[in-house]
Amino acid sequence: MKTKTLLIIIAALYAGTVSAQEKWGLLKCVQYAMDNNISIKLADLQTNYAALQVKQDKLGQYPNVSFSNNYGMSFGLRENPTTGVLSNQRFVSTGLNLQTNVSIFNWYSRKNQIAADELELLAARATVDKQKNDIALIVANLYLQILLSKEQEKIVDVQLQQTLVQLEKTRKLVNAGSLPELNAAELEAQAARDTANLITARGATQQSILSLKSTMNLDAAAPFDIDTPPVDKIFVEDIASLQPDVVYTLALQNLPQQRVNDLKSRAAAKTSRVAWAAMRPTIGAFGSLSSNYIYFRTPYYGVQAAGQEQTGAFVNNGGTILPVLRPVFTSTGKVEGYITPAPFFRQLNNNFGQNIGVNLSVPIFNGGALRTGYARSKLNLKNWEIVKEQDNQKLKNDIYQAYNAAMTALQKFNASAKSVSTAEKSFSFAQKRYAVGMLGTFELITNQNNLFREKLQHILNQYDYVFKMKVLEFYKGQGLKL
């Protein structure tokens, strides 16, 4: 009964419909991750910001031009904008103004700012390359982890099948009375442990697949399976061509992080020149064109003569003093017409004004802000020089450690191959002795477990060696050979 239950559980592990789907190779996984990974997208967004800054800097070399227009209505005693005379009347006015200014000489501040931001743009692009390299390495590691998990599944499955075959043979001998029931019970317990190990191995594989999907930014629910080439078919460079001093020389030339540090340092030097120029006099030019228009509508009324009146002045007319008279008029109260200004375009032409000049700006005292800014720019330059040196030292240490780890992994891989060979011979002898009754079930299971552990350790060592070699390839800065 126990045997039948165990067989049902094992059959359930293999149950389910297997749908045909495209296998993902390592190259495809890496490319998909580079196109969709969130970290890469964020880094690429920063590149767009840097590109906009460079574009703005280059446009800043051209003169600034602005146009302004105002429109308003005035009441009461106001100055007439076209005549400059105070008048107590209501009018509508419009003013037009076009002005420009340009920097003539600023100690190459603009030029150095453009150069600094162009270097920052290149650094942003190198940062994207670094993100892509890092993601490619992570994807390769997860991909190899899935391959390792699948290999472990196979090993566990083979052991389970061997245990089931041995259980079936032992059950026949027990039923025939040749062996005690204890032998079958021990093998049933071993089969249960092997089944649990197989379930665990499959769970580990699925967990590794989910981690890879997350890095690739692929929907966790999407169907996904990877291509599973034999580990010995994965290209690995000869370790003799990956000597640490050679790898370090190539890394300094090719790795994006080293390019980032170099570009940031050069950009800081240009920014320091900009801060220095800000403390120097600058020369600029300016000019403007302006005109205005006014509109009012003042009625005038008809008049009629109403006699004469003295003005208070007198004239001598041949000895006779006569008063000077002036005519007196009174309004008829009837509007005869309206007084309006000249037409729009005539006013604009009559009021057209031009202005042009040169200005000199000399910073004298601003609370030390400019000198402090210059001092900070020099500190920033020194900081990037130190960061550059620090990262180069760390890179060298990492490469030598990676080389040592790869050598150790190679030695462990070779040693575990011998251990597997020895364990296989031992298990083969144990099976033969168990078949003739010269070895107990416990000793047979022990030999089988020893072989199982050696196979697992061997495949683990093999993948560990492949990955560490890929890390060395990565440090060359020439991309992973997939």
ABEGO torsion letter per residue (X at the ends): XAAAAAAAAAAAAABEBBBBBBBBBAAAAAAAAAAABAAAAAAAAAAAAAAAAAAAAAAAABBBBBBBBBBBBBBEBBBBAAAGBBBBBBBBBBBBBBBBBBBABAGGAAAAAAAAAAAAAAAAAAAAAAAAAAAAAAAAAAAAAAAAAAAAAAAAAAAAAAAAAAAAAAAAAAAAGABBAAAAAAAAAAAAAAAAAAAAAAAAAAAAAAAAAAAAGBBAABBBBBBBBBAAABBBBBAAAABAAAAAAAAAAABAAAAAAAAAAAAAAAAAAAAAAAABBBBBBBBBBBBBBBBBBBBBBBBBBAEBBBAGBBBBBGGBBBBBBBBBBBBAGBBAEBBBBBBAAAAAAAABBBBBBBBBBBBABAGGAAAAAAAAAAAAAAAAAAAAAAAAAAAAAAAAAAAAAAAAAAAAAAAAAAAAAAAAAAAAAAAAAAAAGABBAAAAAAAAAAAAAAAAAAAAAAAAAAAAAAAAAAAAGAEBBX
